[in-house]
Structures are given as C-alpha cells and as structure tokens.
Amino acid sequence: MLVDYHVHALAHGEYEYSSEWIGEYLRRAQDQNITQIGFSEHDWFIPRIDTDKVREVASKPEFSGLDARVGIEVDYKPEREAEISAFLAQKPYDFAIGSVHHLGEWPFDHPDHKEGFTVRDIDEVYRDYYSLIGRVVSSNLFDIVGHLDLIKVWGFKPTAHQENFFIKPLLHEIRSSGMVVEINTGGLRKPVKEIYPSEVLLRDLFTHNIPITLGSDAHHPDDLGSGLAEACNTVWKVGYRTIMGFAWRKKILYPITRLR
C-alpha cells in the first residue's frame, strides 16, 4: 500500500480544479503505483475546494484501483480555533492536517522571509514553533500533524538537540491525542534536504507507538510521489509495518512493504 496524503492541486492559488487538472494528478499517481491520493489544499483556498469534482473524476473507469481522498491543510494559529472548527464542519473532508507556517506574523517557511532566522535566537524560534505544535495537538481539531519539524526547512538548527528539549515532551501528547504524524518528503526538495521528520525523530515516534502516514507535499503533478520510496524504506528500517489512511475523518490502517 502506497499513499500520498499531502497534495496541493491548487498549489499556491495559481491553478484551478478541473477534470483535466485533477486527472493529471491521478494519472501521475497511477504511474507512481500510488494506491491512495489525498488532496489537501491550504485552507486559504476553501472557496475553491471542490470535493465533488475530485470524487467525480476519480470515479472514472480509467482510474479504477486508485482511491482519492479530499482533505485540507490548515495553517494553525491559536486565535483561529473557533474559525477552524466552523469551516472544518462545512465540507465533507476525509482528513484535516494541522500545520504551523507562521510564528506570529512571520511566515518562516516562505523563501522571501527566511532571513528572519538570522535576526532571531534560533533556540527561541524552535521553542516557539514546538509550543504551537503542542497547541495543534491539544486543540483536538485535526487528524494529522503536518511536517512535524518544518522549522528546520532552511537548515537552521538549535544549539540544543531539538529531540531532547523541544519535541520529546510532545510525543506523549501526540500519542494520547490519537493523532497521526505525516512523513513528509517535501523537505528533500528544500535546502535542508531531509524528510520531515528526521530519522532520529521518526525512531522516537516509533518508540512511542505513534501512527504515521505519507505525503509528498506536491504542488504540481511532477512532484507527486516524490521521495515516497525513500520514505517507505526509512519507516520500514525504523520498524513501522503499517501506515494510516482516512475516510470521512475516520482512521484506516494499511500494511506497507519496503520498496526496492
């Protein structure tokens, strides 16, 4: 079973949902031997998310054997919780990813704002980031924690080991919440050149019996499935033998195998 649960067909707003465009993603999924694809647009584009269009195109005979899911990736901010709860109830999503892309008003993962790391204390940046991830977990709004260690995107690392001082206290909370952590290969295409989360952190997730899913963070069909073979082999090496899928906000456990 190979899944890709982090796919942005709208990208950053430059594309539109159409039968042809959705079909491009589905065909690429078939080419990659992906058996389940999860569209998860940024919540900034809610009015343009057409869950019916995805399911209509995916139901065509040419895509038999490929399951399509429709989720959403939410840019979490604590002051938005009531708003988030309201819009998650408005569409029949299969899953919701909770992600942190801003520290205050600073969009730290945007290339135009990466210089913010050079004028801030990196330890404080990491501390603030993981404090917000803790709020994502405790909010009970989401099914999946998005790109858990995204804060490393530009290669800036704290002086203290993040696993010991910033992340490890969260692992019990994640496990208790029932949330799933995505293994996001988008970091391989970023300056950090690492999967989110790192293999070290992934081993901690396995030790805490935290379920995982897979996502490429594709913003174009050319990136769909990118890095998933490496991710599968890494999670297999760590000890995982199952990954999580979703339907109508319910978890479904699937077996995985090592890819060759």
C-alpha positions in Angstrom: 0.0 0.0 0.0 1.4 3.4 -1.1 -0.4 6.6 -0.2 0.3 10.3 -0.8 -1.8 12.3 1.6 -0.3 15.8 1.1 -1.2 17.0 -2.4 -2.0 20.6 -3.4 -3.7 20.7 -6.8 -4.4 24.4 -6.4 -0.7 24.9 -5.4 -0.5 28.5 -4.0 -3.5 29.6 -6.0 -2.1 29.5 -9.5 -4.2 26.5 -10.7 -7.8 25.7 -10.8 -9.8 22.5 -10.1 -10.9 21.0 -13.5 -11.4 17.5 -14.7 -8.2 17.7 -16.8 -6.0 19.0 -14.0 -7.3 16.6 -11.4 -6.8 13.8 -13.9 -3.1 14.8 -14.3 -2.6 14.1 -10.6 -4.5 10.8 -10.8 -2.5 9.6 -13.8 0.7 10.5 -12.1 -0.4 8.6 -9.0 -1.0 5.6 -11.2 2.4 5.9 -12.8 3.9 6.0 -9.3 2.0 2.9 -8.1 0.2 5.1 -5.5 -3.0 3.4 -4.4 -4.5 6.3 -2.5 -4.1 10.0 -3.1 -5.2 12.7 -0.7 -5.8 16.2 -2.0 -5.2 18.6 0.9 -5.4 22.2 -0.2 -4.4 25.1 2.0 -7.3 26.5 4.0 -6.6 29.8 2.4 -8.4 28.5 -0.7 -11.5 26.9 0.9 -14.0 28.6 -1.6 -12.1 26.9 -4.4 -12.0 23.3 -3.0 -14.4 21.2 -5.0 -14.7 17.8 -3.2 -17.4 16.7 -5.7 -15.1 17.4 -8.6 -12.3 15.2 -7.2 -14.6 12.3 -6.5 -16.3 12.6 -9.9 -13.0 12.4 -11.8 -11.6 9.7 -9.6 -14.7 7.5 -10.2 -14.0 7.3 -14.0 -13.1 3.7 -15.1 -9.6 4.8 -16.2 -8.8 5.4 -12.5 -10.1 2.1 -11.2 -7.9 0.8 -8.4 -6.9 4.3 -7.3 -8.7 5.8 -4.3 -9.0 9.6 -4.0 -9.5 11.4 -0.7 -10.2 15.1 -0.1 -8.7 16.7 3.0 -7.4 20.1 3.9 -4.2 21.6 5.4 -4.9 24.2 8.0 -2.5 27.0 8.9 -2.9 26.8 12.6 -2.9 29.9 14.8 -4.4 29.7 18.4 -6.7 32.7 17.8 -8.3 30.9 14.8 -9.6 27.8 16.6 -13.2 28.8 16.6 -13.0 29.7 12.9 -11.2 26.5 12.1 -13.8 24.4 13.9 -16.5 26.1 11.9 -15.0 25.7 8.4 -14.0 22.1 9.0 -17.7 21.3 9.6 -18.7 22.9 6.3 -17.3 20.3 3.8 -17.2 16.5 3.8 -13.4 16.2 4.3 -11.8 12.9 4.7 -9.0 14.3 6.9 -7.6 17.5 8.3 -3.9 18.3 8.6 -2.8 20.8 11.3 0.4 22.7 10.3 2.3 25.6 11.6 3.6 28.0 8.9 3.7 31.2 11.0 5.3 32.4 14.2 3.2 35.4 14.9 3.0 37.2 11.6 6.3 35.8 10.4 5.8 33.2 7.6 9.1 31.4 8.5 9.0 28.8 5.7 8.4 31.3 2.9 11.6 32.0 0.9 11.0 35.7 1.0 11.2 35.7 4.8 13.9 33.2 5.6 16.3 36.0 6.6 14.2 36.2 9.8 16.2 33.3 11.1 19.4 35.5 11.0 17.9 38.1 13.4 16.3 35.8 15.9 17.6 33.5 18.6 17.3 30.0 17.0 16.7 28.2 20.2 13.8 30.6 20.9 12.5 30.1 17.4 12.4 26.3 17.9 10.8 26.7 21.3 8.1 28.9 20.0 7.5 26.6 17.0 7.1 23.5 19.1 4.9 25.3 21.6 2.5 25.9 18.7 2.7 22.3 17.5 1.6 21.4 21.1 -1.4 23.7 20.6 -2.2 21.9 17.3 -2.2 18.6 19.2 -4.2 19.8 22.2 -6.8 21.6 20.0 -8.5 18.3 19.0 -9.3 19.8 15.6 -7.1 17.7 13.4 -6.3 14.2 12.3 -2.7 14.7 11.1 0.3 16.7 12.4 1.8 18.3 9.3 5.6 18.2 8.6 6.4 18.0 12.3 9.9 19.6 12.1 9.2 22.0 9.3 11.1 24.7 11.3 14.4 23.2 10.0 13.4 24.0 6.4 16.3 26.4 5.7 18.9 24.4 7.6 19.0 26.5 10.8 19.3 24.2 13.8 19.2 24.9 17.6 22.2 24.7 19.8 20.4 22.2 22.0 19.2 18.9 20.5 15.7 19.6 19.4 14.6 16.0 20.0 15.5 16.3 23.7 14.4 19.7 24.6 11.6 20.7 22.2 10.0 17.7 20.6 10.2 14.8 23.1 7.8 16.4 25.6 5.2 16.5 22.8 5.4 12.8 21.9 3.2 11.5 24.8 0.7 14.2 24.0 0.6 13.2 20.3 0.2 9.6 21.3 -2.6 10.4 23.8 -4.4 12.6 21.2 -4.7 9.7 18.7 -3.3 12.0 16.0 -1.2 10.7 13.1 2.2 12.2 12.1 2.9 12.5 8.4 6.2 11.5 6.9 6.5 14.4 4.5 9.1 14.2 1.7 8.8 17.9 0.8 11.9 18.6 2.8 14.0 16.6 0.3 13.3 19.4 -2.2 14.2 22.2 0.2 17.6 23.4 1.4 17.6 21.2 4.4 17.4 18.1 2.1 15.7 16.0 4.8 12.4 14.3 5.2 10.1 15.7 7.8 10.6 14.4 10.5 14.2 13.3 10.6 15.0 9.6 11.0 16.1 10.3 14.6 12.7 11.8 15.4 11.0 9.1 13.4 12.6 6.5 15.7 11.2 8.3 18.7 7.7 8.3 17.1 8.0 4.5 16.6 9.1 4.1 20.3 6.0 6.0 21.4 3.8 3.9 19.1 2.6 7.0 17.2 0.9 6.1 13.8 2.2 7.7 10.6 1.0 8.4 7.1 2.9 9.5 4.0 2.8 12.7 1.9 4.9 14.3 -0.8 3.7 17.9 -0.3 3.3 18.1 -4.1 2.3 21.5 -5.5 2.5 20.2 -9.1 1.9 16.8 -10.7 5.7 16.5 -11.3 6.3 16.4 -7.6 3.6 13.8 -6.8 5.0 10.8 -5.1 8.5 12.4 -5.0 10.6 10.8 -2.3 8.0 8.3 -1.1 10.1 5.3 -1.9 12.9 6.7 0.3 10.3 7.4 3.0 8.8 3.9 2.8 12.3 2.4 3.1 13.1 4.6 6.1 10.0 3.9 8.0 10.4 0.2 7.3 14.0 0.3 8.6 12.8 2.1 11.8 10.3 -0.7 12.4 6.9 0.5 11.0 4.8 -2.1 9.2 1.6 -0.1 8.8 0.5 3.4 7.7 -2.7 5.2 8.3 -5.3 6.3 5.8 -8.5 8.2 6.3 -12.1 8.3 5.1 -14.7 10.8 6.4 -12.4 11.7 9.3 -12.0 8.0 10.4 -8.6 6.3 10.5 -8.0 3.2 8.4 -4.8 1.1 9.0 -3.0 -0.3 6.0 0.1 -2.6 5.7 3.2 -1.3 3.9 6.1 -3.0 2.4 9.7 -2.0 1.7 10.1 -0.7 -1.8 13.0 -1.8 -4.0 
